[in-house]
Amino acid sequence: MGKLIKLLQEAHENKPKFGEPCNHCGYCCITEVCPIGQDLTGATIGPCRLLIQKDNGRFCKLAEDGTMDELLGIGTGCCAETQSEAIERLTK
């Protein structure tokens, strides 16, 4: 469990703000499993089993060849909203 907490803390510290360009911190796939990941792995709780470490970032294994980018939302910006970001958005 300690390894997962350390991984989550590191990703959270490096996570861009919601909507900003992705920096491959992995926060989104550590905290939840997307519908495609759920269908393929049967997992509903993160970290997603399809998350891989590659070079200096974390990536979805399904995105390696680029054919799944649109379905996975790759290139659309950070899709993971933290609780503090949601509170900030709702209180503006």
Secondary structure, DSSP 4 states (H G I P E B T S, - for coil): -HHHHHHHHHHHHHPPPTTSPP----HHHHH---HHHHHHH---SSSPTTEEEETTEEEEGGGTTSTTHHHHTTTS------HHHHHHHHT-
